[in-house]
Structure formats: structure tokens, C-alpha cells
């Protein structure tokens, strides 16, 4: 009606109303969130989503159909893949655990439930076949991912960290305008692993130089000399 009337919530969750009369008519109040209990939902971990976790809510009339709520680290919540509705988990990790979808009518279409698809990784690398190195460059910390060549452990691919996209990209492939990426993940046991993109390297692997220990002492010529002709060979 072209008239603005405000309400504001303070830090104590008290609602402060704008001192102005309403010109509209009252609506019927109805608000009831849907409570869902196990086994009508399931939380999958260590799967192939960006965060490694997803909440599956089954169709109560057909468990072959489901809604998907991937965990989003930025929002610290499970959110619907379609409409981004949040899910609240109550009594987490107890016998009385249940969830609520924080929307009045969640009417997104159901998807076919296929447990295996959540665990189909394109390519992944486990320790010790990769390393994360941190060094200082221009006064700022720089992250580097080293992935050993699976066919020759004396060689590797070097990835730089892309802070905007929160993933690593192969340095030498980028020089050829090809983005070969990798992303670091952590499973529920606190173990790190790397998921690789589908794109193939267009660069050659380079020599792998192990990270030196802090206790190593580096000596350079003329303080060292390799004797090529001695009574005991080299």
C-alpha cells in the first residue's frame, strides 16, 4: 500500500516495533515446521561433495526418492540443493536426534536416491603421495601443493593456491592456459586427501625435490668437493 512499517531485532532477540499503525488487515497465523526423525534422514560423510558431507532426507512414502542438503561451510549449515532452505539439527549425536527444515512448505522435487553416486570420486590422492608446503613470498604466506607422479615418484606436479576459488591449480598448465585443479579435503577422522579435477595435465612432471629438514646443514662449494678419482672410486 506504499506504507513502510518496520520491526527490528536487537542482540538479545527482543523485537522493537516501529511506532506506526498498520493499515493492512491481519493475516491468519500458521507456522509449523516439519520435524523429521531417523530413519527418514541420513547424514553421509567423506563423500564427493565440496564439503565432504551431505544430508539425505527420504520421501516417507518412497525411500528410493530423496531431497539433498549438502553441507555448506560458509553458512555452517546443511542447505537444500534446489532452494537453499536450511536444516536445523536438534539433539545431535544422541538417541533423540531429529531435524527440522526451516521453511513452511518444502516443495522441491525429489531426486532418485543412489548411495554410490555420493562416493564416486573422479580422482583422489592420499598421503604420502602429496605434500602441502608453506613458505613466505613478498611478506605473505604462500601455499604450494606437491603431487607425486604416480608412474615415477622422483617426479611431481606443482600446484599454486588460488585463494579466490579456494583450490590449487597446476602452475605449468596455467602457463599454457589450461586449468588443472586440485582441492584439499579432510575426512571425519581428520585425515587429509586431495580430489583432482577431470582435466589432464598438458605439462610434463618435474623433478621432485624433498623438503629439507630444519636440522639439515647446507654446504656449498668451495666448502665441499666431489673426488672423482680416488683409490676407492668416486
Secondary structure by P-SEA (a helix, b strand, c coil): cccccccccccccbbbbccccccccccbbbbbbbbbccccbbbbccccccccbbbbbccccccccbbbbcccccccbbbbcccbbbbbbcccccccbbbbcccccccccccccccccccccccccccccbbbbbbbcccbbbbbbbbcccccccbbbbbbbcccccccccaaaaaaccccbbbbbbccccbbbbbbcccccccccccccccccccbbbbccccccccccccccc
